[in-house]
Amino acid sequence: MSSEDLTRELGLLKESIDKAMGAAVSGYRCDVPLIREAMAYSAGGGKRLRGAIVLSTYASLGGDGDAMPFALAMEMVHAYSLVHDDLPCMDDDDMRRGRPTCHRKYGEAIGVLAGDALLTLAFETAASSDLPPYRVVEGIRALAYGAGAAGMVGGQVLDLQPGISTGGGPSVHRGSNGDDPADRVRLTYRLKTGRLFETAAKLGAILAGAPATTVARAGEAGMCFGFAFQIMDDIDDSVQGGSEDQKDTLVKRVSLDAARREAASALERSIRLAGPDWFLARLSKHYLATKLAADSPSASPS
């Protein structure tokens, strides 16, 4: 598949998710229009990669129902995380997707509440699915796990407080003076970014009724992609002199070239794990060829 074909495919998936998101959020019955407006503002835009992975993995594995509620739930969780990530107590960002962040437009308190509302709406939306109930329950459980302390929230804590102990779990190698700094960054990437991509791929497989081995393989492919995605974002920020220069990144810990090699290795593993006709495999191939090529000046996802 050519780059143009992949772009077209992603565009169609994005269009369908955007349309459904508009209906789900803007049309949500609520007695307080302000919070609905802030939710709709925050849920708009973006690449919709996570939702696209849910839908495409589901279709590739033979799903024959409507997985859109879970694609929306995935995107709502991602949107909520961005709203909270932008808050003054966290990254304190003024702009998101080319316009003022939610808290800059509506105030900090509404920013917190809009994020809360999107997170809870995600689970309400997922629960509205008419797929087999046991798959819906398992999907909701997977989504909660990926978004919580064992996933994205835990990664955010490490990102904000890199000096705290990780407990020496299996994902972190400990040296004589404590946690290895590069491995701590890798763990942060896997939890904060990788876990939601892992969840998106797992959701597609779970909802399609795939066997446990396929669900696990899909999840690992998603994790590898998400890990590489975060490295590419940090490489781009380093090359272009981004605003997050004060953050601890893999580029700082192991060098630009070494970080690029790690991202390429993760994408190659994602390709091997994903089925050849999966959107996730095609997406990984695209980034590997266009964003991590030896002559590429930037590693930013397009």
Stockholm file with secondary structure:
# STOCKHOLM 1.0

chainA/1-302         MSSEDLTRELGLLKESIDKAMGAAVSGYRCDVPLIREAMAYSAGGGKRLRGAIVLSTYASLGGDGDAMPFALAMEMVHAYSLVHDDLPCMDDDDMRRGRPTCHRKYGEAIGVLAGDALLTLAFETAASSDLPPYRVVEGIRALAYGAGAAGMVGGQVLDLQPGISTGGGPSVHRGSNGDDPADRVRLTYRLKTGRLFETAAKLGAILAGAPATTVARAGEAGMCFGFAFQIMDDIDDSVQGGSEDQKDTLVKRVSLDAARREAASALERSIRLAGPDWFLARLSKHYLATKLAADSPSASPS
#=GR chainA/1-302 SS CCHHHHHHHHHHHHHHHHHHHHHHHHTCCCSCHHHHHHHHHHHSCSCCHHHHHHHHHHHHTTCCSCCHHHHHHHHHHHHHHHHHHTSTTTTCCSEETTEECHHHHHCHHHHHHHHHHHHHHHHHHHHTCCSCHHHHHHHHHHHHHHHSTTTHHHHHHHHHCTTSCCTTCTTSCEETTEECHHHHHHHHHIIIIIHHHHHHHHHHHHHTTCCHHHHHHHHHHHHHHHHHHHHHHHHHHHHHTCTTTTSCCHHHHHCHHHHHHHHHHHHHHHHHHSCTTCHHHHHHHHHHHHTSSTTCSCCCCC
#=GC SS_cons         CCHHHHHHHHHHHHHHHHHHHHHHHHTCCCSCHHHHHHHHHHHSCSCCHHHHHHHHHHHHTTCCSCCHHHHHHHHHHHHHHHHHHTSTTTTCCSEETTEECHHHHHCHHHHHHHHHHHHHHHHHHHHTCCSCHHHHHHHHHHHHHHHSTTTHHHHHHHHHCTTSCCTTCTTSCEETTEECHHHHHHHHHIIIIIHHHHHHHHHHHHHTTCCHHHHHHHHHHHHHHHHHHHHHHHHHHHHHTCTTTTSCCHHHHHCHHHHHHHHHHHHHHHHHHSCTTCHHHHHHHHHHHHTSSTTCSCCCCC
//
